[in-house]
């Protein structure tokens, strides 16, 4: 398999990640208890977060030379955050499915992992978006949408009492990921011909 094929499949994973985030955000807005009364919404976020690790690999590989240290830090933070965050998300899926003793599992996962993982995930995605905008290899506006969406998600994580904020964050982040994923999948990114960087 050649590099361009890997970019294309990575783009498809980014689109899939976006679909999980957007659908999770929409359902969280319309289902009672923010979707925590059913395992569906937590499962969508869990699958989106785990798929995001592969999407980040493709997004970083496609523009690593142009994104520099900002892109590297964003990639590492987002990947580490996704890995840490997926554990408690899985515990939440188990708990909302009625697994015995889920409170103990969730309580264990809520410790420092929830203080480090999600913020690293959201800050890392914001940095990936900012680095994408600066590099101008993938669509610059897609990077901006991802950066804004991930920042709003970070705010929503700590201010969950604001209604609809998680949905807005999920949709914005999903749109940014899908847009960049489509650029990779369709070959319309700068992975073959690098676009000039506009400062």
Backbone torsions as a table, in degrees:
resi	resn	phi	psi	omega
1	UNK	NA	130.2	-178.8
2	UNK	-84.2	171.0	-176.3
3	UNK	-62.0	-40.0	-179.4
4	UNK	-62.4	-37.3	176.6
5	UNK	-64.9	-39.0	177.6
6	UNK	-63.8	-39.8	176.6
7	UNK	-62.2	-42.7	-178.9
8	UNK	-61.5	-46.5	-179.4
9	UNK	-68.9	-35.0	174.1
10	UNK	-63.0	-37.9	175.8
11	UNK	-62.7	-38.9	177.9
12	UNK	-65.2	-38.2	177.2
13	UNK	-65.6	-37.7	177.1
14	UNK	-63.0	-40.0	177.3
15	UNK	-65.0	-41.1	177.8
16	UNK	-63.7	-42.5	176.3
17	UNK	-57.1	-46.3	179.2
18	UNK	-59.6	-42.6	-179.4
19	UNK	-61.3	-43.2	178.0
20	UNK	-61.6	-44.8	-178.2
21	UNK	-65.1	-46.4	-177.6
22	UNK	-64.9	-47.0	-179.6
23	UNK	-63.1	-41.1	177.0
24	UNK	-62.1	-41.9	179.9
25	UNK	-65.8	-41.0	179.8
26	UNK	-67.1	-45.2	179.8
27	UNK	-65.8	-35.7	178.4
28	UNK	-61.9	-28.3	-179.7
29	UNK	-80.5	-26.9	-173.7
30	UNK	-106.5	-19.0	-179.7
31	UNK	-91.5	144.9	-179.2
32	UNK	-61.3	153.0	-179.0
33	UNK	59.7	27.7	-180.0
34	UNK	64.7	21.5	179.6
35	UNK	88.4	2.6	-177.8
36	UNK	-83.8	-0.7	176.6
37	UNK	-85.9	-3.2	-179.2
38	UNK	-141.7	151.9	179.3
39	UNK	-76.1	-6.6	-173.0
40	UNK	-63.7	-51.4	-177.3
41	UNK	-64.7	-49.1	176.4
42	UNK	-58.7	-35.9	179.7
43	UNK	-66.5	-39.3	178.2
44	UNK	-62.1	-43.8	178.1
45	UNK	-67.0	-37.6	178.1
46	UNK	-62.0	-49.0	179.9
47	UNK	-64.5	-37.5	177.8
48	UNK	-64.5	-42.2	-178.6
49	UNK	-67.8	-42.2	-180.0
50	UNK	-70.1	-37.8	177.1
51	UNK	-67.6	-29.9	-179.1
52	UNK	-59.7	-31.1	179.5
53	UNK	-58.7	-45.9	178.4
54	UNK	-69.1	-36.5	177.8
55	UNK	-64.1	-41.4	179.0
56	UNK	-61.2	-38.9	178.3
57	UNK	-58.2	-47.2	-179.1
58	UNK	-67.1	-43.7	-179.3
59	UNK	-63.4	-40.6	179.5
60	UNK	-70.3	-44.7	-178.8
61	UNK	-60.9	-35.8	-177.3
62	UNK	-70.2	-20.2	-174.6
63	UNK	-140.4	20.6	-172.6
64	UNK	-60.4	-37.2	-178.5
65	UNK	-68.7	-34.6	-176.6
66	UNK	-84.8	-26.3	-175.7
67	UNK	-82.6	-19.4	175.9
68	UNK	62.6	-150.5	-175.1
69	UNK	-66.5	-33.5	178.5
70	UNK	-61.9	-44.7	178.1
71	UNK	-65.4	-39.9	179.1
72	UNK	-64.3	-46.9	179.6
73	UNK	-62.7	-43.1	177.8
74	UNK	-61.0	-44.8	179.1
75	UNK	-60.9	-47.7	-177.9
76	UNK	-65.8	-44.0	179.1
77	UNK	-63.8	-47.2	-178.0
78	UNK	-63.2	-41.4	-179.4
79	UNK	-67.4	-47.0	178.2
80	UNK	-61.2	-43.7	179.4
81	UNK	-62.5	-41.0	179.2
82	UNK	-63.6	-41.9	179.9
83	UNK	-64.1	-45.9	180.0
84	UNK	-67.5	-40.0	-176.2
85	UNK	-70.7	-30.2	-176.0
86	UNK	-67.0	-28.4	178.9
87	UNK	-62.2	-56.6	176.9
88	UNK	-62.0	-32.7	177.1
89	UNK	-63.0	-40.8	178.7
90	UNK	-64.7	-39.3	177.2
91	UNK	-61.9	-37.2	178.2
92	UNK	-67.4	-39.2	175.5
93	UNK	-59.9	-45.9	179.6
94	UNK	-62.2	-43.1	-178.6
95	UNK	-65.1	-43.0	-179.5
96	UNK	-74.8	-13.2	175.1
97	UNK	-86.8	-5.4	177.4
98	UNK	91.5	18.6	179.2
99	UNK	-62.7	138.7	-179.2
100	UNK	-66.7	137.2	177.0
101	UNK	72.0	21.4	-176.9
102	UNK	-66.0	-27.1	179.2
103	UNK	-62.3	-37.7	178.0
104	UNK	-66.9	-42.5	179.4
105	UNK	-64.2	-46.0	-178.8
106	UNK	-65.2	-41.9	178.4
107	UNK	-60.4	-39.1	177.0
108	UNK	-64.8	-42.4	-177.7
109	UNK	-72.7	-20.4	-175.1
110	UNK	-78.0	-11.5	-176.5
111	UNK	-57.5	-129.0	-177.0
112	UNK	-66.9	-25.1	-179.0
113	UNK	-58.8	-42.5	-179.1
114	UNK	-75.4	-16.1	175.6
115	UNK	-86.1	-23.7	-176.6
116	UNK	-105.6	-47.4	-173.3
117	UNK	-59.0	-60.3	-177.7
118	UNK	-60.1	-46.6	178.0
119	UNK	-60.1	-40.1	177.8
120	UNK	-62.3	-40.9	179.2
121	UNK	-61.1	-48.9	-176.5
122	UNK	-72.0	-42.9	178.0
123	UNK	-64.2	-41.7	178.3
124	UNK	-60.8	-42.8	177.4
125	UNK	-64.6	-38.1	177.1
126	UNK	-61.6	-42.1	178.9
127	UNK	-67.6	-37.7	175.5
128	UNK	-61.1	-43.6	178.2
129	UNK	-62.2	-44.8	179.2
130	UNK	-64.6	-41.1	179.4
131	UNK	-67.2	-37.1	177.2
132	UNK	-63.3	-43.1	178.7
133	UNK	-62.1	-42.2	-178.7
134	UNK	-70.3	-38.5	-175.6
135	UNK	-72.3	-33.8	180.0
136	UNK	59.8	32.4	172.9
137	UNK	-90.0	-49.9	172.5
138	UNK	-94.4	167.0	-177.9
139	UNK	-52.7	123.9	-175.4
140	UNK	-63.3	-38.9	-179.1
141	UNK	-69.4	-28.9	175.9
142	UNK	-64.6	-39.8	176.3
143	UNK	-61.7	-40.8	178.7
144	UNK	-63.7	-44.3	179.9
145	UNK	-62.7	-42.6	178.5
146	UNK	-63.1	-44.6	-178.9
147	UNK	-61.5	-45.4	-179.9
148	UNK	-66.2	-45.7	-179.8
149	UNK	-59.8	-44.0	-180.0
150	UNK	-66.8	-36.6	177.4
151	UNK	-65.7	-43.9	177.9
152	UNK	-61.9	-36.8	178.5
153	UNK	-64.5	-40.3	177.1
154	UNK	-60.1	-45.0	177.8
155	UNK	-63.5	-43.3	-179.3
156	UNK	-63.2	-33.1	-179.4
157	UNK	-62.9	-39.3	-178.5
158	UNK	-91.7	-19.7	179.1
159	UNK	-119.6	57.6	-175.6
160	UNK	-65.5	-10.7	-179.2
161	UNK	-76.1	-14.1	179.1
162	UNK	-79.3	113.3	-176.0
163	UNK	-66.5	137.5	175.2
164	UNK	82.8	-9.0	-177.2
165	UNK	-66.1	-40.2	178.5
166	UNK	-63.3	-39.9	179.4
167	UNK	-64.4	-45.8	178.1
168	UNK	-59.5	-45.4	-179.5
169	UNK	-62.9	-44.5	-178.8
170	UNK	-63.1	-43.5	-178.6
171	UNK	-67.1	-46.2	179.5
172	UNK	-61.1	-46.8	179.2
173	UNK	-61.7	-43.0	178.7
174	UNK	-62.7	-41.5	178.9
175	UNK	-62.9	-44.4	178.6
176	UNK	-61.9	-45.1	179.1
177	UNK	-64.5	-44.0	-178.8
178	UNK	-64.3	-41.1	-179.2
179	UNK	-62.0	-47.2	178.1
180	UNK	-68.9	-37.5	176.9
181	UNK	-62.3	-40.8	178.4
182	UNK	-64.4	-38.7	178.4
183	UNK	-61.9	-40.0	177.0
184	UNK	-69.8	-45.6	-176.9
185	UNK	-63.5	-43.4	-175.2
186	UNK	-83.5	-8.7	-178.3
187	UNK	78.9	15.7	-178.4
188	UNK	-93.2	11.2	176.1
189	UNK	-86.5	179.7	178.4
190	UNK	-89.5	22.6	-177.7
191	UNK	-71.6	-19.5	175.7
192	UNK	-102.2	-50.1	177.1
193	UNK	-120.0	111.5	-175.4
194	UNK	-72.5	129.2	177.7
195	UNK	-73.5	148.0	177.3
196	UNK	-65.5	142.1	-178.8
197	UNK	-82.7	130.7	177.2
198	UNK	-107.3	123.4	-177.6
199	UNK	-94.3	NA	NA
